[in-house]
Amino acid sequence: MAGRQKERVNVEGRALTLTNLGKIIYPETGTTKAEVLDYYAAVAPFLIPAAADRPATRKRWVNGVGTAEHPGQMFFQKNLDASTPSWVSRVTIQHSDHTNDYPLVNNLATLTWLAQIAALEIHVPQWKVDGDGTMLNPDRLVLDLDPGPGTGLPECVEVAKLARSILKDIGLDPVPVTSGSKGIHLYAGLDGTQKWEQVSAFAHELARSLEADHPELVVSDMKKSLRGGKVLVDWSQNSGNKTTIVPYSLRGRAHPMVAAPRTWRELSSPKLEHLDFTAVMKRVKDGKDPFAAVAGHSGKAPAHLGGDEEDDGGGPAGVHPRLADYVRKRDPGRTPEPFPAVGLPAAGKPSGKQADAEENPAGGIFVIQEHHARAFHLDFRLEHHGVLVSWALPRGVPETPNKNHLAVHTEDHPLEYAQFQGIIPKGEYGAGTVSIWDSGTYECEKWREGKEVIATLTGKPGGGLHGVRRFALIRTGESDKQWLIHLMKEQPGQPGALHRDATAPAAAPAARGAATSRTSSPRTLAAPPDYAPMLATAGTAGDLAGSRWLFELKWDGFRVLVSRSRGKLRLGSRSGKDMTPTYPELSDPAIWPEHDFVADGEIVAFGKDGRPSFEQMQKRMNLTKPHDVERARAVAPVQLMLFDLLYDDGEELVSLPLEERRRRLMSFVKEVRKGGPVHMSEVLDHDHEDILDSAAELGLEGIMAKRADSRYLPGRRSHSWLKLKLEQSQEVVLGGWRPGAGARRGSIGALLVGIPDGGKLRYAGRVGTGFKDWQLRDILKRVKELEQPESPFLDIPAEDARTAHWVSPELVGEVTFGEWTGSGRMRHPVWRGWRPDKSPSDVGRPH
């Protein structure tokens, strides 16, 4: 078509006149209408299945898209006009006060006609219509990951992976689509059994959960003022009234970009970028379509949709009807999971009064299984009506009545699954290792089908529940999948801890043996010395061989030594700074034992989701005026997690093995006022890989590994204490900043940071994300007080130095980042906050 202005064509038996073929549609690239038509013809086998039977809204640029500086005029069209060819399939949709006729992009002829009239963008809802034009339930879910100011594709990729982890836990493996605009769309196929209101509510809850777990990165509220430095998870496009650009559609931007389906491997590439139409045309030549799993045009439905027709019993003949979903999602020839026996009654419930679960609740067996899939979780299963009713617990069972955990209702499992342990092969539904965490029997107090369950579980000796536990499972949303699990306040017998401390007196004779075989004894001192804290070394799991280690969570806060000497209480930072006035809830002498002591720990602030929040800690730092302290204390209360005891009532303990110091610490903590803000950091007696997986689920920084026989080395860094981090973090020194633009005009655009090297700063990168509005105001005030005319950096590139303001290198902050580049820069650094407990001389790159 490229050399002609007008051409009469026959497309699938439909006659079309294509006009103005040489017209420039995209001026900045010189792309013509003929090239647009060629593109849509090339991608038709992939776009049409994604758009078929969905009312299509169009965006038209009759006179071209214009340029970035002078955009062309766009016409937004829902209703078909009188010139529409009669053969175009259409559907009439009744709106609140009018009706519209929409085209259905079900064939190449319709797609070609749309390209001819310069309908460059095609938008469709997540639901289809049937042969009578009736709206069906949605068959796919979509999340629009929209980067706010200061963020881009790398942050969207990070959020996409987090969302995928949650969706995979409930059997949905989403497909990413780089939108061709700014962000990423995530699509997951659905089985069409839920109304759009339910799907939208689930998507909203998922967005809120991501925001709660990752408040520095994710926002679920549409307000523009909240989106700086974050990715908006736009869940609203699941509404029955909303549409999303269809995969493979062109974009009406200055360049002919495409909403392009991608693979997860591509998303992991640091070179990921949006694709234009020429790149997509090359990709489709091999016939591979990442979106096929959602669009279904390959003839193979996604695992969670199944494929076989149901019989009137709701599943394959002879199989319990409640197990239809279970069977459809699995291939017995490819997974070792048990398959249900045939020949069970077609009715899935007992008859008579027994069917009324509220009046005569049943009991039976239970099993809780560890599932090491892409994201570690527990699977909680209760026998009911001949099957195991199942929930996935991403954060495990709750340890206290004060904190509920998410429970995702999944498909029923056969009773045989209660004994299953094994490896589900890669590529299969639920791939990963399954083991039994605890099992036994339960008594049911209440079973309101699809609404609420209250049950008392009796586990096995040595099982994860450590005895008898009473739980409630409560549905929290319109979607059947949205539940929570609650540990009841009233427990049978005397409740014990769900996670035992490995140093407890009853834990093991080996611990007592270690204490009696030690070679050192406590030294008697009249008063405690001035200690500096022992420091840990960054390590990996490979460093753990050959020794016995104790594992703790790595608390994301400020290190502190708490001392009482001659009656005076003091909180000292890692650098020795007095923090006593800043944390009055911790420095109240009344909550501590009356004798002299020195204890080591971490001050932690918790977010609304109950997780350690470094952002909350920032609100408490450097405050000394009582009014400021009390105001900050009201919005950001803190807790103290103690993990070591250095001096106790006249005895110096630093020469004792860690196990013995932990035992002394346990006795010490019993003298601390109950119900207050001081707690003992727990030792977790699980495999370190399991603990790391759990830390990842909880959004924590990582774990600490400490040799059980290690001595306390004040002020020294030791390989006896290792930090096993889930992500890389780096302390940095601020050397400059660049002004912001757009929404950040008049504020900070990016911080220029480095690592000290011989009296100068070795440039380490530009940090432009992770900031809260209040942090930007605080940073701007600080940097203006430290401005200087010369750059403190040894080697900053000219492009980063452009427009920069230089500051005296005195302030220390902390960032997280992806990896080090070959030039010694951090890739994708994200601001975490100031480190007032550190000085520039403390900062160095780990080796």
Sequence and secondary structure as in RCSB ss.txt:
>XXXX:A:sequence
MAGRQKERVNVEGRALTLTNLGKIIYPETGTTKAEVLDYYAAVAPFLIPAAADRPATRKRWVNGVGTAEHPGQMF
FQKNLDASTPSWVSRVTIQHSDHTNDYPLVNNLATLTWLAQIAALEIHVPQWKVDGDGTMLNPDRLVLDLDPGPG
TGLPECVEVAKLARSILKDIGLDPVPVTSGSKGIHLYAGLDGTQKWEQVSAFAHELARSLEADHPELVVSDMKKS
LRGGKVLVDWSQNSGNKTTIVPYSLRGRAHPMVAAPRTWRELSSPKLEHLDFTAVMKRVKDGKDPFAAVAGHSGK
APAHLGGDEEDDGGGPAGVHPRLADYVRKRDPGRTPEPFPAVGLPAAGKPSGKQADAEENPAGGIFVIQEHHARA
FHLDFRLEHHGVLVSWALPRGVPETPNKNHLAVHTEDHPLEYAQFQGIIPKGEYGAGTVSIWDSGTYECEKWREG
KEVIATLTGKPGGGLHGVRRFALIRTGESDKQWLIHLMKEQPGQPGALHRDATAPAAAPAARGAATSRTSSPRTL
AAPPDYAPMLATAGTAGDLAGSRWLFELKWDGFRVLVSRSRGKLRLGSRSGKDMTPTYPELSDPAIWPEHDFVAD
GEIVAFGKDGRPSFEQMQKRMNLTKPHDVERARAVAPVQLMLFDLLYDDGEELVSLPLEERRRRLMSFVKEVRKG
GPVHMSEVLDHDHEDILDSAAELGLEGIMAKRADSRYLPGRRSHSWLKLKLEQSQEVVLGGWRPGAGARRGSIGA
LLVGIPDGGKLRYAGRVGTGFKDWQLRDILKRVKELEQPESPFLDIPAEDARTAHWVSPELVGEVTFGEWTGSGR
MRHPVWRGWRPDKSPSDVGRPH
>XXXX:A:secstr
 TT SEEEEEETTEEEEEE TT EEETTTTEEHHHHHHHHHHHHHHHHHHHTTSB EEEE TT  B SSSB   E
EE S  TTS TTS EEEEE SS EEEEEB  SHHHHHHHHHTTEEEEEE S  B TT  B   SEEEEEEEE TT
  HHHHHHHHHHHHHHHHHTT   EEEE SSSSEEEEEE  S S HHHHHHHHHHHHHHHHHH TTTEE    GG
G TTSEEEE GGGSTT  EE TT B  SSS BB EE  HHHHT TT    BHHHHHHHHTT   TTHHHH TTS 
  TTT  S   TTSSSTTS GGGHHHHHT  TTT  S    S   S  S  GGGG TTTS   EEEEEEEEESSS
EEEEEEEEETTEEEEEEETT S SSTT  EEEEE   B GGGGG  EEE TTSTT EEEEEEEEEEEEEEEEETT
TEEEEEEEE TTSTT SEEEEEEEE SSSTTEEEEEE SS SS    SS BTTSTTS HHHHHHHHT S   EE 
SS       EEEE  GGGGTTS EEEEE   SEEEEEEEETTEEEEE TT  B GGG TTTS GGGS SS EEEE
EEEEEB TTSSB HHHHHTTTT  SHHHHHHHHHHS EEEEEEEEEEETTEE TTS HHHHHHHHHHHHTTS TT
SSEEE   B S HHHHHHHHHHTT  EEEEEETT    TT EEEEEEEEESSEEEEEEEEEEEEB GGGBTSEEE
EEEEEEETTEEEEEEEE SS  HHHHHHHHHHHHHTEESS  BSS  HHHHTT EEE S  EEEEEES B TTS 
BSS EEEEE TT  GGG     
